[in-house]
Every structure is written in structure tokens, then in C-alpha cells.
Amino acid sequence: MGTFEAMQTRAIGDRKVSAIGLGAMQLSVSGRPDHEQGIATIHAALEAGVTLIDTADSYCLDDSEVGHNERLIGEALRSWGGDSSHVLVATKGGHIRPSGRWEVNGTPSHLRSACEASLTALGVETIDLYQFHRPDPSVPYAESLGALHDLREAGKVRMVGVSNANVDQIGEAAEILGAGLVSVQNQFSPDFRSSEPELRRCEDMGLAFLPWSPFGGASRAAEVGSRFAVFAEVASAHGVSPQQATLAWMLALSPVVIPIPGSSRPSTIRDSVAAADLQLSEDELARLSAA
């Protein structure tokens, strides 16, 4: 316990983080593992060299336990035997969970109070990366982003990101947040590629692109007749899982891509991390991109 393996790194703002992060949502929502397994999964990620953990105040069962995932991560970092000072914890505000539903609240007042609560839940004085979780149609985007700008100016957060944003919203965020904007977190997977324009915009702007739910389609790779069968074929040629092949393909798409696969067991995050060392040929990458 307490040791970790080195992994290739990529940039989020002025910070270097592991090329593959841990998306911690599965540890706190419906179907979550017990507390001990949750802690063990985070520890396994740290020991495998993960230095980016993504969370949100809304990763919980309902509004009675807002911050569950953040508190779990804070506990895991404190109880791990190694030096966790190099680990970047990225959290988000803007989603709410009334009676377990997923709803949005992008008002500046909510985002300010949510950030304060996240600071307490994580047990930190400053949040490394604070992300606006999802645009609120009832609140002008500029007002929500303005709240994040103010939080950074107040020293509550070091860096700012946006999530579930389109190309125009990324541009608007850059205008309002300036150098404070460092990342975009959107859904992206073999089965969901409609956010590739946002990925390329991030590449042009030097922003990190964090794909959430990266395994969409990979779980069906072994199905007969599946258009994702090529992921299983490439994986088999290397003796790895389709999930590893998926992450290796994503990493090859652009140097700004930092996948954040979810995991609820130590074994699955270890498998995901191994993708950082998987080298695919140009032909294999082309076949995967064409799937």
C-alpha cells in the first residue's frame, strides 16, 4: 500500500496528470459497491499511477446525501499510504438530485453554495478543477460561467472546466474565463462520437478533453454482427480487453484526450490504466475510427 506506478502524462492547464483518470461516479450512484470496495477501488487507481480523479457533488443516490462521492474520495486520499499531493481532483457543480432525479441548477447562487459544500466534502481549501456540470436552459450560460470566474478570482478554485458543452459554448466559456478555462468534459465513446467537433475545438485551443462514459459500444464488441466487433478483434490480437483497446484508440485521437473511465472494482481500473501502454498500429486505429 502507498506505492504507485508511473504512467505517461498529459496536461490540464499547468498540471500534468495521468493519461487515464478515474471517473468515480459508479462508486456513489445506484448499484454502487459497499464503502470498503469503493475505497479499495480508489486506492487501486492511485497505486496504478492515476493522478486524476473526476467527481461531482451530485454523484449520490439523492439529495439527502449530496457530496457522497466527494467525501469518499477525500477519505480515500487521506487513508492511502502514499503521497497524494500530486493527485488532481476535479469536481463539478450544477446538477441536483431531488428524489434521485437528475435536474440542473445553473444559477450563480447555487454554484457558489455548491462550491463551498464541495470544498467541505473534499476537505480542501481550494478545488483543483471545478467544472460547470451541464448548461441550465433557464439561466444564461454567461451568468453561470461568471459565477465560476468569481470563484476562481476568490481563490476557491484553481482551474475551471465546462461539461456537456457544445462548440459555441466552449468559445463563450473561453471569452468569460480566459486562461482559467482548461478543460471540457463531454460524452465520447465508440457509440457516441457526435462530440468530436468539441474534441477538435479543444485541440485547437489547447484545452484538455475528458471523455465521460468512454466504454459506450465496447461492451457490445463481442456480440455477433455488432459494428463494434472490430474493437474485440483488435483487443484479441493484443491479448487485452475491448475496453483497453477503446481507451488506447481514444488516446491516439489527440494529445488533449484524457479518458476518465468509471470503475467499481480494483480489477477494472487496473485494466483501464494498462491501456496507456498499449500501442495500436495505424491500420488498427483506422479500423477502429471507421467502426
PEKAGI-V213151 format. One record per backbone hydrogen bond with DSSP energy under -1.0 kcal/mol. CO is the residue of the C=O (numbers start at 1). NH is the residue of the N-H. E is the energy in kcal/mol with one decimal. If there is no record, write none. Layout:
# PEKAGI-V213151
{{CO NH E} {CO NH E}}
This chain:
# PEKAGI-V213151
{{8 19 -2.3} {10 17 -3.2} {12 15 -2.2} {15 12 -2.8} {17 10 -2.7} {22 54 -2.9} {24 27 -1.8} {25 28 -2.4} {25 29 -1.2} {29 32 -1.6} {34 38 -2.2} {35 39 -2.4} {36 40 -2.3} {37 41 -2.2} {38 42 -1.9} {39 43 -2.6} {40 44 -2.4} {41 45 -1.9} {42 46 -2.3} {43 47 -2.6} {44 48 -1.6} {45 50 -2.6} {46 49 -1.3} {47 5 -1.8} {51 88 -3.1} {52 22 -2.4} {53 90 -2.8} {54 24 -2.4} {56 59 -1.4} {57 67 -2.5} {58 60 -1.8} {59 69 -1.3} {62 65 -1.8} {65 68 -1.6} {67 71 -2.7} {68 72 -2.1} {69 73 -2.3} {70 74 -2.6} {71 75 -2.4} {72 76 -2.4} {73 77 -2.6} {74 78 -1.9} {75 79 -2.1} {76 80 -1.3} {84 87 -1.7} {88 53 -2.3} {89 129 -1.2} {90 55 -3.1} {91 131 -2.4} {92 57 -1.9} {93 133 -2.7} {94 105 -2.9} {96 103 -2.4} {97 63 -1.5} {97 100 -1.9} {98 101 -2.2} {103 96 -2.9} {107 111 -2.4} {108 112 -2.4} {109 113 -2.1} {110 114 -3.0} {111 115 -2.2} {112 116 -1.9} {113 117 -2.2} {114 118 -2.3} {115 119 -2.3} {116 120 -1.7} {117 121 -2.7} {118 122 -2.7} {119 123 -1.2} {119 124 -1.9} {127 158 -2.8} {128 159 -1.3} {129 91 -2.2} {130 161 -2.1} {131 93 -2.2} {132 163 -1.9} {136 139 -2.2} {140 144 -1.6} {141 145 -2.6} {142 146 -2.0} {143 147 -1.4} {144 148 -1.3} {145 149 -2.3} {146 150 -2.3} {147 151 -2.1} {148 152 -1.9} {149 153 -2.3} {150 154 -2.0} {151 156 -2.3} {152 155 -1.4} {156 127 -2.6} {159 130 -2.5} {160 182 -2.8} {161 132 -2.2} {162 185 -2.5} {166 170 -2.3} {167 171 -2.0} {168 172 -2.3} {169 173 -2.6} {170 174 -2.1} {171 175 -1.7} {172 176 -1.9} {173 177 -3.1} {174 178 -1.8} {177 180 -2.2} {178 181 -1.5} {180 160 -2.8} {182 208 -2.7} {183 162 -1.9} {184 210 -2.9} {185 164 -2.4} {186 212 -2.2} {192 189 -2.2} {193 196 -1.8} {195 199 -1.9} {196 200 -2.6} {197 201 -2.0} {198 202 -2.3} {199 203 -2.1} {200 204 -2.3} {201 205 -1.9} {202 206 -1.2} {202 207 -2.5} {208 184 -2.4} {209 258 -2.6} {211 260 -1.7} {212 188 -1.6} {213 216 -1.2} {215 218 -1.4} {215 219 -1.1} {216 191 -1.8} {217 220 -1.3} {218 221 -1.6} {220 223 -1.4} {223 226 -1.9} {226 229 -1.8} {228 231 -1.7} {229 233 -2.3} {230 234 -2.8} {231 235 -1.9} {232 236 -2.6} {233 237 -1.9} {235 240 -2.6} {241 245 -2.0} {242 246 -2.2} {243 247 -2.2} {244 248 -2.5} {245 249 -2.1} {246 250 -2.2} {247 251 -2.5} {248 252 -1.5} {250 253 -1.1} {254 257 -1.4} {256 209 -2.9} {259 21 -2.9} {261 23 -2.5} {265 269 -1.4} {266 270 -2.0} {267 271 -1.9} {268 272 -2.2} {269 273 -2.4} {270 274 -1.5} {272 275 -1.7} {273 276 -1.8} {274 277 -1.6} {275 278 -1.4} {281 285 -2.6} {282 286 -2.3} {283 287 -2.2} {284 288 -2.3} {285 289 -2.5} {286 290 -1.5}}
